[in-house]
């Protein structure tokens, strides 16, 4: 799973004394990814910094993502201390780490899990996950609320993407970016909303998209595409041509 190395269910007995050091300011776990999934409710904030596109290896895996770089395994939004670039929006997918909800069992219930390889976990220092009686601490309750809220927003986003597919609004596009030295970077196998098809929708469909809040998401997505042109300024001067998909 993207960002995560070793996911295990959070267990009240096994993790009774587990603590997490917060406020370290490091996002080194995200250094080797050039994209992260994005919820529609994040589009307005994310559109200031990242190109928002739709990607997925299979049709049923298509989802919204924020591009973080122009090359595989390169995140341009971390500084040399692995802190997120100051002033830039940090996607919820990143903020939820090292916790995650995993679905399983016959009833499809969700279980709180964690990446136990995360260096900020210990039994000595940090915020405890459980109190002396083995109950959830206020910190853990906050984490669970965040995870549940994020899952709900991703579900809404999945419905949004399905609507775009139903209306045949998504088209495959390549994004070509050049730096000051005219070295080229090509982003392939990405889908965006086709503005010409969007303009052809009837008033009833446009009205429904607006009532669902989807028109705002579409406009934020379209406005965000130009952010790719800013990426070369974050890259080392020695970088040559690259192609990613």
Protein Blocks (a to p, Z undefined) as FASTA:
>chain_A
ZZiabdcdddfklmmmgccdehklpaklmmmpcbdcddfklmmmmmmmmccddddfbfkl
gccdddfbfbehiafkbcfkopacehiacdfklmmpccdcddedjkopacddddfkbmkb
cfkbccdfbdfkopacfklmmmmmmmmmmmmmmmmmmmmmmmmmmnopaccdddddddfk
opacddehiacddfklmmmpcfklmmmmmmnommmmmmmmmmmmmmmmmmmmmpcfklcc
dddZZ
